[in-house]
């Protein structure tokens, strides 16, 4: 499973053990608008982790062959506390799922 984190997500998510996680910045895609970004992500990745709460309202997510995990915050202490939940969601991820992690 190939996983990418949005540029708004703290890199601490990459510390989840035994997961191949890269960032939008590492791919050279920082600053790319959501529609184009989602096209690129869907072409190369299985899961997109973001904290952009408006993403599902601004984009037709069903148009992309991609699973999405939505985090409730991009604050490092909050995200750090959610790492076990994120890892669990990744372990249960099905194709084209939208999973909202609760705090």
C-alpha positions as CSV (number, residue, x, y, z in Angstrom):
1,X,0.0,0.0,0.0
2,X,1.5,3.4,-1.1
3,X,0.6,6.2,1.3
4,X,1.1,9.9,0.9
5,X,0.4,12.8,3.4
6,X,-0.9,16.2,2.3
7,X,1.4,19.2,2.8
8,X,-0.9,20.3,5.7
9,X,-0.2,17.1,7.6
10,X,2.7,17.0,10.1
11,X,5.5,14.7,9.0
12,X,5.2,12.9,12.4
13,X,2.7,10.6,10.6
14,X,5.6,9.2,8.6
15,X,6.8,7.6,11.8
16,X,4.1,5.0,11.8
17,X,6.0,1.7,11.9
18,X,6.1,-0.6,8.9
19,X,4.4,1.9,6.6
20,X,5.8,3.3,3.4
21,X,4.7,6.9,3.7
22,X,5.9,9.9,1.7
23,X,4.8,13.5,1.7
24,X,3.5,15.8,-1.0
25,X,6.6,17.9,-0.6
26,X,8.9,14.9,-1.2
27,X,7.1,14.3,-4.4
28,X,7.7,17.9,-5.5
29,X,4.0,18.6,-5.5
30,X,3.8,21.3,-2.8
31,X,1.5,24.2,-3.8
32,X,-0.5,22.2,-6.4
33,X,-4.2,22.8,-6.1
34,X,-6.4,20.0,-4.8
35,X,-7.9,18.8,-8.2
36,X,-4.6,18.4,-9.9
37,X,-3.0,17.1,-6.7
38,X,-5.6,14.4,-6.3
39,X,-5.1,13.3,-10.0
40,X,-1.4,12.9,-9.4
41,X,-1.9,11.2,-6.0
42,X,-4.4,8.7,-7.4
43,X,-2.1,7.8,-10.2
44,X,0.7,6.7,-7.9
45,X,-0.8,6.1,-4.4
46,X,-3.5,4.1,-2.7
47,X,-4.1,6.3,0.4
48,X,-4.1,10.1,0.9
49,X,-3.9,11.4,4.4
50,X,-5.1,15.0,4.9
51,X,-6.5,17.4,7.4
52,X,-8.3,19.5,4.8
53,X,-11.8,19.3,6.0
54,X,-13.2,21.1,2.9
55,X,-11.7,18.5,0.5
56,X,-14.7,16.3,0.3
57,X,-17.0,19.3,-0.4
58,X,-14.7,21.0,-3.0
59,X,-13.8,17.9,-5.0
60,X,-15.7,14.9,-6.5
61,X,-13.8,12.3,-4.6
62,X,-15.6,9.4,-6.3
63,X,-13.8,10.5,-9.5
64,X,-10.5,9.3,-8.0
65,X,-9.3,5.8,-7.4
66,X,-8.1,6.6,-4.0
67,X,-8.8,6.1,-0.3
68,X,-8.6,9.1,2.0
69,X,-8.0,9.5,5.7
70,X,-9.2,12.8,7.1
71,X,-7.5,14.0,10.3
72,X,-9.4,16.3,12.7
73,X,-6.4,18.6,13.1
74,X,-2.9,19.3,11.8
75,X,-1.5,20.2,15.2
76,X,1.5,18.0,16.1
77,X,0.4,17.0,19.6
78,X,-3.1,16.1,18.4
79,X,-1.8,14.1,15.4
80,X,0.8,12.4,17.6
81,X,-1.9,11.2,19.9
82,X,-3.9,9.8,16.9
83,X,-1.0,7.8,15.4
84,X,-2.4,4.5,16.7
85,X,-5.9,5.3,15.2
86,X,-4.3,6.3,11.9
87,X,-2.3,3.0,11.8
88,X,-5.4,1.0,12.6
89,X,-7.4,2.8,9.9
90,X,-4.6,2.0,7.4
91,X,-4.7,-1.6,8.4
92,X,-8.4,-1.8,7.7
93,X,-8.4,0.4,4.6
94,X,-10.5,-0.8,1.7
95,X,-10.2,0.7,-1.8
96,X,-11.9,4.0,-2.3
97,X,-12.7,4.4,1.4
98,X,-13.2,7.8,3.1
99,X,-12.3,7.5,6.8
100,X,-12.6,10.4,9.2
101,X,-10.4,9.9,12.3
102,X,-12.1,11.2,15.5
103,X,-10.1,12.8,18.2
